[in-house]
Amino acid sequence: MTFNASIIDPLQGDFPEVIEEYLEYGCMKCIAFNRRGTLLAAGCNDGSCIIWDFETRGIAKELRDDECSSPITSICWSKCGNRILVSAADKSLSLWDVMSGKKITRLVLQQTPLQARLHPGSSKPSICLTCPLSCTPMIVDLNTGNTTFLKVSVSEQSNGPNLAMRNKCSDGSTSFTPTAACFSKYGNLVYAGNSKGEIVVIDWQDGEVRAMVPISGGSIVKNIVFSRNGQYLLTNSNDRIIRIYENLLPLKDEVGALDDLHENQNELNGVEKLKAVGSKCLTLFREFQDSITKVHWKAPCFSGDGEWVVGGSASKGEHKIYIWDRAGRLVKILEGPTGALIDLAWHPVRPIVVSASLNGVVYIWAKDYTENWSAFAPDFKELEENEEYVEREDEFDLVPQTEKVKCYDVNEDEEIDIVTVEKDTTFSDSDMSHEELCFLPATPSPDVPEQQDKFLESSSNLVDSNNSGSPVSEKAGANGHSMNHASSTVKDDAGGTRMKRKRKPSEKVLELQAEKVKKPSKASKSSKPKSKSLADKSNGNENGLYSDELSDE
């Protein structure tokens, strides 16, 4: 069943509407939010990974590998946000420590990984799921480097799941079109979409196919992703249709539930048994497509709460984002600037969508909020024209009579708990035993060297003029002693130069400086009248105190 309803009132839903801001740094190709949505990671075309503080929209960290200069193909955060897995076009997988910015490990595969996902059930995972360019998905142990290929197809003639034969790769492995795969919510199972148009449920620990769900049309599955709560599965097929399946398995004991389903289907064998079990695992919920333009979809995903489905247009030079509600209605089409859309990410908590364009710029789409003054006062009423108002007799009394008659049923002796932290339902499955990384410390940017040199030169000139006792320095001293606030250069023990900020001198110090000036050398006595006249001309009698002291001697 396909739903193609007309666009409804956008005010009915909490979803993005306009471009709020854009991020620009190098050429960013793929993006991913951390679990809380406080940090945004972006993979660049030069092999680096930029982490943005999404609250301040500033760069919090840059992860750069000297061994990698190829474009980044995917980015994945760990559950607690302490690690980031990066896959690149040079066939490498790199695991990074986010806080320290150091590389933990780096592996080079035999095929280019188009997508890599860390195991979601661990705070510091060492297992990842990788989808190579022309081979089956594989499980990679980042500690040992061991790889295990997964079975993603089932032979019709066999009595069990076997690897379907395809063209052989140079390394001896079986060649496939790119296969999409993802972990379940807690990482117990792997769901893969193959080139036959089938969803295969795999127990990745033993590598066995446990269930299979045929997709109508039999088109190649390009994307497959779970909603945040694990209740819905999204697939994007080559027939230009986005399908939503409802997950019927329990979230935590999926393997045990599959064992029970297999025992109940003992009369069936082979593919028929896997299909029967698959019908008890997933059921088709909705289908989304553009029946007019028949556009292909790019990077479809769920919103943070699973209420909305978003997909980008894969047409060249078109930056369009389609948003549906879970009932199947198209609610909004966001049209961005020129430049094809290559990646999408919905904020985990807020109604914000982030999209990456082909030119390397990341756009932030947010809701267009309008001012609503009634939010500040529930009884506030907006008037279109003046109305006559008759005030109550006690309206401006300190304690109105209407308030006195009210009776509040409140126990004033009850103790209020201000220590216990209530669980956020959005993150109810978070493991509080591990410290979660939500923010990164800000690092101050160093000054530009050219500006420092100019500042040092100007400050040294002020110091020289102060020591020489020239008319310019006397004039500066007469005008509020601005020379005492200048920065000066001080040589440290290592022979280098550092900046030192002078304090404002006290009145006692100023008197001592004036007494020293009253006793100049014989060579400088001839210049006293000249300096006095200059000070008098420039500062007048009111500001000539400094030069008057010179002439008293």
C-alpha positions as CSV (number, residue, x, y, z in Angstrom):
1,M,0.0,0.0,0.0
2,T,1.4,3.4,-1.0
3,F,0.4,6.7,0.6
4,N,0.8,9.9,-1.4
5,A,-1.4,12.4,0.4
6,S,-1.3,16.2,-0.2
7,I,0.9,18.4,2.1
8,I,-0.9,19.1,5.4
9,D,-0.6,22.2,7.6
10,P,3.1,22.4,8.7
11,L,2.1,23.9,12.0
12,Q,0.6,20.5,13.1
13,G,4.1,18.9,13.5
14,D,7.3,19.6,15.2
15,F,9.8,19.3,12.3
16,P,12.3,21.6,10.6
17,E,11.2,24.1,8.0
18,V,14.0,26.6,7.1
19,I,17.8,26.7,7.0
20,E,18.9,28.2,10.3
21,E,22.7,28.1,9.8
22,Y,25.4,26.4,7.8
23,L,28.8,25.0,8.8
24,E,31.8,25.3,6.5
25,Y,35.2,23.7,7.0
26,G,37.1,22.0,4.2
27,C,34.9,19.6,2.2
28,M,32.6,17.6,4.5
29,K,31.1,14.4,3.0
30,C,29.4,12.5,5.9
31,I,27.9,13.5,9.2
32,A,26.7,11.9,12.5
33,F,25.4,13.1,15.8
34,N,26.5,11.7,19.1
35,R,23.8,10.1,21.4
36,R,22.7,13.3,23.0
37,G,23.0,15.5,20.0
38,T,25.5,17.8,21.6
39,L,28.4,17.0,19.2
40,L,28.3,16.6,15.4
41,A,31.1,14.7,13.6
42,A,31.8,15.3,10.0
43,G,34.1,13.4,7.7
44,C,36.1,15.4,5.2
45,N,37.4,14.8,1.7
46,D,41.1,15.1,2.9
47,G,40.8,12.2,5.4
48,S,40.2,14.4,8.6
49,C,37.3,14.3,11.0
50,I,35.9,17.5,12.4
51,I,33.9,17.5,15.6
52,W,31.5,20.5,16.1
53,D,30.1,21.6,19.3
54,F,26.4,21.8,18.2
55,E,25.4,24.2,21.0
56,T,28.0,26.9,20.1
57,R,28.4,25.8,16.4
58,G,32.2,26.0,16.9
59,I,34.9,23.4,16.2
60,A,35.6,21.4,19.3
61,K,38.2,18.9,18.0
62,E,39.9,17.9,14.8
63,L,41.0,14.2,14.3
64,R,43.7,14.0,11.6
65,D,45.5,10.9,10.6
66,D,48.9,11.3,8.8
67,E,48.4,7.9,7.3
68,C,45.1,8.7,5.7
69,S,44.5,11.4,3.0
70,S,41.5,9.7,1.3
71,P,37.9,10.8,1.6
72,I,35.9,9.6,4.6
73,T,33.0,7.3,3.7
74,S,31.3,6.9,7.1
75,I,31.4,8.0,10.7
76,C,30.0,6.2,13.8
77,W,29.9,7.2,17.5
78,S,30.1,4.7,20.3
79,K,27.2,4.5,22.7
80,C,28.7,6.7,25.4
81,G,30.4,9.1,22.8
82,N,33.9,8.3,24.0
83,R,35.0,6.8,20.7
84,I,34.5,7.4,17.0
85,L,34.9,4.8,14.2
86,V,35.9,6.3,10.8
87,S,36.0,4.4,7.5
88,A,37.9,5.9,4.5
89,A,38.2,5.3,0.8
90,D,41.8,3.9,1.2
91,K,40.2,0.7,2.7
92,S,41.1,1.7,6.3
93,L,39.1,1.6,9.6
94,S,40.3,4.0,12.3
95,L,39.1,4.0,15.9
96,W,39.7,7.3,17.8
97,D,39.5,8.4,21.4
98,V,37.4,11.6,21.3
99,M,38.6,13.3,24.5
100,S,42.3,12.9,23.9
101,G,42.1,13.1,20.1
102,K,44.5,10.1,19.8
103,K,44.1,7.2,17.4
104,I,43.5,3.9,19.2
105,T,43.9,1.5,16.2
106,R,43.9,1.4,12.4
107,L,43.1,-1.5,10.2
108,V,43.4,-1.9,6.4
109,L,40.8,-4.1,4.8
110,Q,40.8,-5.9,1.4
111,Q,37.8,-3.9,0.2
112,T,36.8,-0.3,0.5
113,P,34.3,0.0,3.4
114,L,31.3,2.1,2.4
115,Q,29.8,2.0,5.9
116,A,31.0,0.9,9.3
117,R,29.0,0.7,12.5
118,L,30.2,0.0,16.1
119,H,28.5,-2.5,18.3
120,P,25.7,-0.6,20.1
121,G,25.7,-2.7,23.3
122,S,29.0,-1.7,24.7
123,S,30.4,1.6,26.0
124,K,33.9,0.9,24.6
125,P,33.1,-1.5,21.7
126,S,35.8,-3.4,19.8
127,I,33.4,-5.1,17.4
128,C,32.1,-3.3,14.3
129,L,30.0,-4.2,11.3
130,T,31.4,-3.2,7.9
131,C,29.8,-3.1,4.5
132,P,32.5,-3.3,1.8
133,L,32.2,-2.1,-1.8
134,S,31.9,-5.5,-3.6
135,C,31.7,-8.2,-0.9
136,T,29.4,-9.4,1.8
137,P,29.2,-7.5,5.1
138,M,31.7,-8.5,7.7
139,I,32.3,-8.5,11.4
140,V,35.6,-6.9,12.3
141,D,37.4,-7.3,15.6
142,L,39.3,-4.0,16.1
143,N,41.5,-5.5,18.8
144,T,42.8,-8.5,16.8
145,G,42.0,-7.5,13.2
146,N,40.1,-10.7,12.6
147,T,37.3,-10.4,10.0
148,T,34.3,-12.7,9.5
149,F,32.1,-12.6,6.4
150,L,28.3,-12.9,6.9
151,K,25.9,-14.9,4.8
152,V,23.4,-12.6,3.2
153,S,21.7,-15.0,0.7
154,V,20.1,-18.4,0.8
155,S,20.1,-21.0,-1.9
156,E,16.7,-22.3,-3.0
157,Q,17.9,-25.9,-3.5
158,S,19.7,-26.2,-0.2
159,N,18.2,-27.3,3.1
160,G,19.9,-24.5,5.0
161,P,21.5,-21.1,4.6
162,N,24.5,-21.1,2.3
163,L,26.4,-18.4,0.6
164,A,25.0,-17.7,-2.8
165,M,27.6,-18.0,-5.6
166,R,28.6,-14.9,-7.4
167,N,31.7,-13.6,-9.3
168,K,35.0,-14.2,-7.5
169,C,37.1,-11.4,-6.2
170,S,40.8,-11.3,-6.6
171,D,41.2,-12.2,-3.0
172,G,39.0,-15.3,-3.4
173,S,36.0,-13.9,-1.6
174,T,32.6,-13.8,-3.3
175,S,31.6,-10.6,-5.2
176,F,28.4,-8.9,-4.4
177,T,26.8,-5.6,-5.2
178,P,27.1,-3.2,-2.1
179,T,25.0,-4.7,0.7
180,A,23.4,-2.6,3.4
181,A,23.4,-3.9,7.0
182,C,22.9,-2.7,10.5
183,F,22.9,-4.0,14.1
184,S,19.6,-4.3,16.0
185,K,19.1,-2.0,19.0
186,Y,21.2,-3.9,21.4
187,G,23.5,-5.5,18.8
188,N,22.3,-9.1,19.2
189,L,21.4,-9.6,15.6
190,V,22.4,-8.1,12.2
191,Y,19.8,-7.2,9.6
192,A,21.1,-7.1,6.0
193,G,19.4,-6.3,2.7
194,N,20.8,-8.2,-0.2
195,S,20.7,-7.8,-4.0
196,K,17.8,-10.2,-4.3
197,G,15.5,-7.8,-2.4
198,E,15.5,-9.8,0.8
199,I,15.9,-8.8,4.5
200,V,18.1,-11.4,6.1
201,V,18.3,-11.7,9.9
202,I,21.7,-13.0,11.0
203,D,23.1,-14.2,14.3
204,W,26.5,-12.6,13.9
205,Q,28.2,-14.6,16.6
206,D,27.8,-17.9,14.8
207,G,27.2,-16.5,11.3
208,E,23.9,-18.3,10.7
209,V,20.9,-16.9,8.9
210,R,18.0,-17.1,11.3
211,A,15.1,-15.5,9.3
212,M,14.4,-14.0,5.9
213,V,11.8,-11.5,4.8
214,P,11.2,-11.1,1.0
215,I,10.6,-7.5,-0.2
216,S,7.9,-7.0,-2.9
217,G,9.5,-6.3,-6.2
218,G,12.8,-7.9,-5.4
219,S,14.8,-4.8,-5.8
220,I,18.3,-4.2,-4.4
221,V,18.3,-2.8,-0.9
222,K,20.5,0.3,-0.7
223,N,19.9,1.4,2.9
224,I,18.7,-0.3,6.1
225,V,18.4,1.4,9.5
226,F,16.5,0.9,12.8
227,S,14.6,3.6,14.6
228,R,16.1,4.9,17.9
229,N,13.7,2.8,20.0
230,G,14.3,-0.3,17.9
231,Q,10.6,-0.8,17.1
232,Y,10.7,0.0,13.4
233,L,13.1,-0.9,10.5
234,L,13.5,1.3,7.4
235,T,14.7,0.0,4.0
236,N,15.5,2.0,0.9
237,S,15.3,-0.1,-2.3
238,N,16.3,0.4,-5.9
239,D,12.6,0.6,-6.9
240,R,12.5,4.1,-5.4
241,I,10.3,3.1,-2.4
242,I,11.1,3.6,1.3
243,R,9.5,0.8,3.4
244,I,8.9,0.8,7.1
245,Y,8.6,-2.6,8.9
246,E,7.4,-3.1,12.5
247,N,9.8,-5.2,14.6
248,L,7.8,-8.0,16.3
249,L,10.8,-9.5,18.2
250,P,11.5,-8.5,21.9
251,L,14.3,-6.0,22.0
252,K,16.6,-7.7,24.5
253,D,16.0,-11.5,24.0
254,E,15.8,-11.6,20.3
255,V,18.0,-14.7,19.9
256,G,15.8,-16.7,22.4
257,A,12.7,-15.6,20.6
258,L,14.1,-16.8,17.3
259,D,14.9,-20.2,18.8
260,D,11.3,-20.6,19.9
261,L,10.1,-19.7,16.5
262,H,12.3,-22.3,14.8
263,E,11.0,-25.0,17.2
264,N,7.5,-24.1,16.2
265,Q,8.3,-24.5,12.5
266,N,9.8,-28.0,12.6
267,E,7.5,-29.2,9.8
268,L,9.2,-26.8,7.3
269,N,12.8,-26.9,6.0
270,G,15.2,-24.6,4.3
271,V,14.0,-21.4,2.7
272,E,10.4,-21.9,3.5
273,K,11.2,-22.3,7.2
274,L,13.3,-19.1,7.2
275,K,10.5,-17.2,5.4
276,A,7.9,-18.5,8.0
277,V,10.1,-17.3,10.8
278,G,10.7,-14.0,9.1
279,S,7.0,-13.3,8.9
280,K,7.0,-13.5,12.7
281,C,9.9,-11.1,13.0
282,L,9.0,-8.2,10.7
283,T,5.7,-7.0,9.2
284,L,5.3,-4.2,6.6
285,F,3.9,-1.1,8.2
286,R,4.2,1.8,5.6
287,E,5.6,2.6,2.1
288,F,6.8,6.1,1.0
289,Q,7.5,7.2,-2.6
290,D,7.0,10.2,-4.9
291,S,4.6,8.8,-7.5
292,I,5.0,11.8,-9.8
293,T,8.7,12.3,-10.1
294,K,9.8,8.7,-9.2
295,V,12.8,10.1,-7.5
296,H,15.5,7.9,-5.9
297,W,16.2,8.4,-2.2
298,K,19.4,9.3,-0.4
299,A,20.2,8.6,3.3
300,P,16.7,8.1,4.6
301,C,16.3,7.9,8.4
302,F,13.9,8.3,11.4
303,S,13.6,11.3,13.6
304,G,14.8,11.0,17.2
305,D,11.4,10.0,18.5
306,G,10.6,7.8,15.5
307,E,7.5,9.9,14.7
308,W,8.9,11.3,11.4
309,V,10.6,9.8,8.4
310,V,13.0,11.8,6.3
311,G,14.7,11.2,3.0
312,G,16.8,13.2,0.6
313,S,16.4,13.4,-3.2
314,A,19.2,11.6,-5.0
315,S,18.7,13.7,-8.2
316,K,21.8,15.5,-9.4
317,G,22.1,19.2,-8.5
318,E,18.9,19.0,-6.3
319,H,19.0,19.6,-2.5
320,K,15.5,18.5,-1.5
321,I,14.4,16.8,1.7
322,Y,11.1,15.1,2.1
323,I,9.5,14.6,5.5
324,W,6.6,12.2,6.2
325,D,4.8,11.4,9.4
326,R,4.6,7.7,10.4
327,A,1.0,7.5,9.1
328,G,2.3,8.0,5.6
329,R,1.4,11.6,4.9
330,L,3.9,13.9,3.3
331,V,4.1,17.0,5.6
332,K,7.0,19.0,4.2
333,I,9.4,19.4,1.3
334,L,12.5,21.4,2.2
335,E,14.3,22.9,-0.8
336,G,17.9,23.9,-0.2
337,P,20.5,25.7,-2.3
338,T,22.1,24.3,-5.4
339,G,24.3,21.3,-4.9
340,A,23.3,17.6,-4.6
341,L,22.5,16.2,-1.2
342,I,24.9,13.4,-0.1
343,D,24.1,12.7,3.6
344,L,21.4,13.4,6.2
345,A,21.1,13.2,10.0
346,W,18.2,14.0,12.3
347,H,19.0,15.5,15.7
348,P,18.4,12.8,18.5
349,V,16.2,15.2,20.6
350,R,15.3,18.4,18.8
351,P,13.4,19.0,15.5
352,I,16.6,19.7,13.6
353,V,17.9,18.1,10.4
354,V,21.5,18.4,9.2
355,S,22.3,17.8,5.5
356,A,25.6,17.7,3.7
357,S,25.9,18.9,0.1
358,L,28.2,17.9,-2.7
359,N,30.2,21.1,-2.3
360,G,31.2,20.2,1.2
361,V,28.9,22.6,3.1
362,V,26.7,21.3,6.0
363,Y,23.2,23.0,6.3
364,I,21.3,23.1,9.6
365,W,17.5,23.0,9.1
366,A,15.3,24.1,12.1
367,K,11.7,24.9,12.9
368,D,10.6,28.5,12.1
369,Y,9.3,29.6,15.5
370,T,6.9,32.5,15.7
371,E,6.4,34.7,18.7
372,N,3.6,33.7,21.0
373,W,3.1,36.0,23.9
374,S,0.4,33.9,25.4
375,A,3.2,31.5,26.4
376,F,4.3,34.0,29.1
377,A,0.9,34.5,30.5
378,P,-1.9,31.9,30.1
379,D,-4.6,34.6,30.4
380,F,-3.0,36.8,27.8
381,K,-5.2,37.7,24.8
382,E,-4.0,39.2,21.6
383,L,-6.3,42.0,20.3
384,E,-6.7,43.0,16.7
385,E,-8.3,46.4,17.7
386,N,-8.9,48.4,20.9
387,E,-11.6,47.2,23.2
388,E,-13.2,48.9,26.1
389,Y,-12.3,47.3,29.4
390,V,-13.9,47.8,32.8
391,E,-11.6,46.9,35.7
392,R,-12.7,45.0,38.7
393,E,-12.9,46.8,42.0
394,D,-10.2,44.7,43.6
395,E,-8.1,44.2,40.5
396,F,-5.2,46.3,41.8
397,D,-5.4,45.3,45.5
398,L,-2.4,43.7,47.0
399,V,-4.5,40.6,48.0
400,P,-7.5,40.4,45.8
401,Q,-10.7,39.0,47.4
402,T,-10.8,36.3,44.7
403,E,-7.5,35.0,45.8
404,K,-8.5,34.9,49.5
405,V,-11.3,32.4,48.8
406,K,-9.1,30.0,47.0
407,C,-8.1,26.9,49.0
408,Y,-4.9,25.1,48.0
409,D,-4.6,21.4,48.9
410,V,-0.8,21.5,49.4
411,N,1.1,19.7,52.2
412,E,3.6,22.4,53.2
413,D,5.4,20.0,55.6
414,E,6.2,17.5,52.8
415,E,9.9,17.2,52.0
416,I,11.0,17.9,48.5
417,D,13.5,15.5,46.9
418,I,16.1,17.6,45.0
419,V,18.8,15.0,44.8
420,T,17.3,12.1,42.8
421,V,17.7,12.6,39.1
422,E,14.7,11.4,37.0
423,K,15.4,9.2,34.0
424,D,14.9,10.8,30.7
425,T,12.6,8.6,28.6
426,T,14.5,9.5,25.5
427,F,17.6,7.9,27.0
428,S,16.0,5.3,29.3
429,D,18.3,2.6,28.0
430,S,21.5,4.4,28.8
431,D,24.1,2.7,30.9
432,M,24.7,5.1,33.8
433,S,27.6,3.0,35.1
434,H,29.8,4.5,32.4
435,E,30.6,8.1,32.1
436,E,29.1,9.6,28.9
437,L,30.9,12.2,26.9
438,C,28.5,15.0,26.0
439,F,30.8,18.0,25.6
440,L,34.4,18.7,24.8
441,P,36.5,21.4,26.5
442,A,37.1,24.5,24.5
443,T,40.6,25.2,23.3
444,P,41.5,28.9,22.9
445,S,42.7,29.8,19.5
446,P,46.3,31.3,19.4
447,D,46.8,34.8,18.2
448,V,48.0,35.4,14.7
449,P,51.8,35.7,14.6
450,E,51.8,38.8,12.4
451,Q,49.5,40.6,14.9
452,Q,51.7,39.6,17.8
453,D,54.8,41.0,16.1
454,K,53.1,44.3,15.4
455,F,52.0,44.4,19.0
456,L,55.5,43.7,20.4
457,E,57.0,46.3,18.1
458,S,54.5,49.0,19.2
459,S,54.9,48.1,22.9
460,S,58.7,48.2,22.7
461,N,58.5,51.7,21.1
462,L,56.5,52.8,24.1
463,V,59.0,51.4,26.5
464,D,61.9,53.2,24.6
465,S,60.1,56.5,24.6
466,N,59.3,56.1,28.3
467,N,63.0,55.6,29.2
468,S,64.3,58.4,27.0
469,G,62.2,61.0,28.6
470,S,61.2,62.6,25.2
471,P,58.5,65.2,24.8
472,V,56.2,62.5,23.4
473,S,56.4,60.4,26.5
474,E,55.9,63.5,28.7
475,K,52.8,64.3,26.7
476,A,51.5,60.8,27.1
477,G,52.1,61.0,30.8
478,A,50.3,64.2,31.1
479,N,47.2,62.8,29.3
480,G,46.2,60.2,31.9
481,H,49.5,58.3,32.0
482,S,48.5,56.0,29.1
483,M,52.1,54.7,28.8
484,N,51.8,52.9,32.1
485,H,49.0,50.7,30.8
486,A,51.0,49.5,27.7
487,S,52.2,46.0,27.3
488,S,55.9,45.5,27.4
489,T,58.3,42.7,26.3
490,V,60.2,40.7,28.9
491,K,62.9,38.3,28.2
492,D,62.6,35.0,30.1
493,D,65.4,32.7,31.3
494,A,65.4,30.8,28.0
495,G,66.1,33.9,26.1
496,G,62.7,34.1,24.5
497,T,60.2,36.9,24.6
498,R,56.9,36.9,26.3
499,M,54.2,39.4,26.9
500,K,53.8,41.1,30.3
501,R,50.8,43.2,31.3
502,K,51.6,46.2,33.5
503,R,49.4,47.3,36.3
504,K,48.1,50.8,36.8
505,P,50.6,52.6,39.0
506,S,49.5,54.0,42.3
507,E,49.7,57.6,43.4
508,K,52.9,57.0,45.4
509,V,54.6,55.5,42.4
510,L,53.7,58.5,40.3
511,E,55.2,60.8,42.9
512,L,58.4,58.9,43.0
513,Q,58.6,59.0,39.2
514,A,58.1,62.8,39.3
515,E,60.9,63.2,41.8
516,K,63.3,61.3,39.6
517,V,62.4,63.5,36.7
518,K,63.1,66.6,38.8
519,K,66.8,65.5,39.0
520,P,67.9,65.1,35.4
521,S,71.4,64.9,34.1
522,K,73.3,68.1,33.1
523,A,73.0,67.3,29.5
524,S,69.2,67.3,29.7
525,K,68.8,70.6,31.5
526,S,69.0,72.6,28.3
527,S,65.9,70.8,27.0
528,K,63.7,71.7,30.0
529,P,62.2,74.9,28.6
530,K,61.6,73.3,25.3
531,S,59.7,70.4,26.8
532,K,57.8,72.7,29.1
533,S,56.6,74.8,26.2
534,L,55.5,71.8,24.2
535,A,53.6,70.5,27.2
536,D,52.0,73.9,27.8
537,K,50.9,74.2,24.2
538,S,49.5,70.8,23.9
539,N,47.9,70.3,27.3
540,G,47.1,73.8,28.5
541,N,47.3,75.0,32.1
542,E,44.8,72.5,33.4
543,N,46.8,69.5,32.2
544,G,50.3,71.1,32.6
545,L,51.0,69.8,36.1
546,Y,53.6,67.4,34.8
547,S,55.6,70.1,33.0
548,D,55.2,72.6,35.8
549,E,57.0,70.2,38.1
550,L,59.8,70.1,35.6
551,S,60.1,73.9,35.6
552,D,60.1,74.3,39.4
553,E,63.6,73.1,39.7
